[in-house]
Amino acid sequence: MAEDYDVAIVGFGPSGAVAAGLLGQVGVRTYVCDRSTEVYDKPRAIALDHEIMRVFQQLGVAEAVERWAEPFTPSEYYGVDGQLIKRFTTVAPPFPLGYTPSLVFTQPPVEAILRQRVLALPAVDVDLGVTLEGVDQDADGVTLALRDGAGAARAARARYLIACDGASSTVRGLLGMELDDLAFDEPWLVVDVRVNERGLAKLPAVSVQYCDPDRPATYVIGPGNHRRWEISLNAGEDPREAATEAGAWRLLSRWLTPDDATLWRQASYRFHALVAREWRRGRIFLAGDAAHQQPPFLGQGMCQGVRDVANLTWKLAAVLAGQGGEGLLGSYGAERSRHVRDLTGRIKAIGAVICERDRDLARARDRRLLAEAGGPVRDEPRQNVLPRLEEGLVAVPDHPANGTLFPQPWIVTADGGRQRLDTLTGAGWRLVVMGDGAWPLAETDLPLRVVRIGGRDGLSEADGILTACFRTHDCAAALVRPDHYVYGVATGPQGLTAHLAALRRHMP
Ligand SMILES: Cc1cc2nc3c(=O)[nH]c(=O)nc-3n(C[C@H](O)[C@H](O)[C@H](O)COP(=O)(O)OP(=O)(O)OC[C@H]3O[C@@H](n4cnc5c(N)ncnc54)[C@H](O)[C@@H]3O)c2cc1C
């Protein structure tokens, strides 16, 4: 049976839509289906990192998304006696990736923007109201057994399949791919509220983690008048009753009354820490919530899925273009599994601070955090919690810059304006070098773009971000992957030659 498509994607949520966009805009013939015809109309994910805005920039939708996003306020952690014990903030400008590092956003319109972008791509066929019921793979491709809204069965065939079909993934279930349980399982109520002027006047001016042993809770300031509470349920409380209007107002009564706000969504669900044991079975890949779920304390739910597909799609496109093979495809699961497990461990540690139910241990926690601060509580940028890539297609661990996100400075243009670097260079493999020195490229057949910063003919950065980064890491060149992670940095031609040789060994 011939392959109709290069890549099929099941699920047109944020992970599936970003995957389809990134593949479609480089001409990969892509099929995407979703059993629902509409974007889910309630907010679920609320936080967005600058790394994700950079992917949206690559898709050409960053400006449209910015209209639905606002800077994430600091998150203050209050201990047993209501005292400040910890504070997450954002790094001060100039921002390293060209966007506010932590944002809050409204998910339904952002998903609609992503979908519109995909629908405009001639290389992508979007099939809505269509449910995947079966998958079968052979040496050449994957066959999808589908059923449309009228109940009719049909099939589609592609060389590869990405399962972006959410937490209860059909594909994962059909293939019997297991999730490792990283031991976090707590019942919480999530309430989204639109607050009026009277209500807003009663609420804190920053986001808050109430590390209260009687009732741990999170308060997040969303865009406009959107406010979210995540409230831990106590032993014996019925999650279904908590998710009724009356139940939600009862739990919100510490902050608001029904005169202050309108309920938008309330849902009880279990905060889990689950990660796929295998991320790939032959030609089929898991991504997004299908591959992992984590407690929401750092707002990483959707970010993780976008990271997955930003990682996978350039590798699939390269393999389909004959520029890589198994080494490249195998690196997807190795990189993302380690990254998700590392980050989930850090999120769990934050959860352990918030969720301590024993009053004596909670007081000991407060004393420990205040002692660690060694004085007034210090600002801790949220983004510092994110790990680098520790394994896979990256020259680690010999240098701390390897596996990190490469900065994106603003560049001063000839007309005196400014542009973000990726807009000028595109998002393929890049060798970014400082100054005028010569760099040997004979060792590579990579489609590598050389980007010069400074010197006689180089680009001129507006805020010195790259200059500072290269100085901190004592290097003069960085080999940057298409997903903007640093493969490796080099101080001179010898180091670069070694990186290019290593890459050549790992790509096939
Ligand atoms: C009820 C709920 C509440 C959430 N609340 C929060 C929150 O408070 N904070 C937070 O950070 N994150 C939250 N999340 C998670 C967040 O929404 C996801 O991380 C984010 O949406 C990324 O998901 P995704 O694209 O991987 O999957 P999803 O957004 O779940 O998209 C999966 C898509 O696959 C489709 N699909 C599933 N099975 C099939 C099939 N067999 N055939 C065809 N299509 C199929 C679905 O219709 C859906 O559109 C929540 C998720 C859910 C489900």
The ligand as an ORCA input file, in Angstrom:
! r2SCAN-3c Opt
* xyz 0 1
  C      -9.452     18.308     31.688
  C      -8.051     18.861     31.547
  C      -7.629     19.857     32.375
  C      -6.341     20.382     32.272
  N      -5.983     21.384     33.093
  C      -4.735     21.880     33.018
  C      -4.332     22.887     33.886
  O      -5.096     23.301     34.757
  N      -3.058     23.371     33.751
  C      -2.184     22.884     32.790
  O      -1.029     23.330     32.683
  N      -2.559     21.921     31.954
  C      -3.790     21.404     32.056
  N      -4.160     20.412     31.232
  C      -3.160     19.903     30.301
  C      -3.012     20.757     29.070
  O      -4.287     21.126     28.599
  C      -2.217     19.958     28.056
  O      -0.913     19.758     28.583
  C      -2.171     20.656     26.719
  O      -3.488     20.835     26.256
  C      -1.304     19.900     25.703
  O      -1.975     18.799     25.307
  P      -1.838     17.956     23.976
  O      -1.977     18.676     22.695
  O      -0.660     17.051     24.145
  O      -3.168     17.110     24.233
  P      -4.669     17.650     24.282
  O      -4.782     19.109     24.431
  O      -5.366     16.798     25.293
  O      -5.150     17.278     22.822
  C      -5.357     15.930     22.433
  C      -6.294     15.916     21.235
  O      -6.380     14.581     20.752
  C      -7.729     14.324     20.361
  N      -7.927     12.864     20.404
  C      -7.816     12.058     21.473
  N      -8.016     10.780     21.116
  C      -8.279     10.778     19.783
  C      -8.567      9.745     18.830
  N      -8.623      8.464     19.182
  N      -8.776     10.095     17.539
  C      -8.723     11.399     17.150
  N      -8.457     12.410     18.030
  C      -8.225     12.099     19.321
  C      -8.547     15.094     21.382
  O      -9.840     15.400     20.884
  C      -7.705     16.355     21.601
  O      -8.094     17.419     20.769
  C      -5.424     19.871     31.313
  C      -5.861     18.852     30.462
  C      -7.144     18.340     30.570
  C      -7.573     17.231     29.640
*
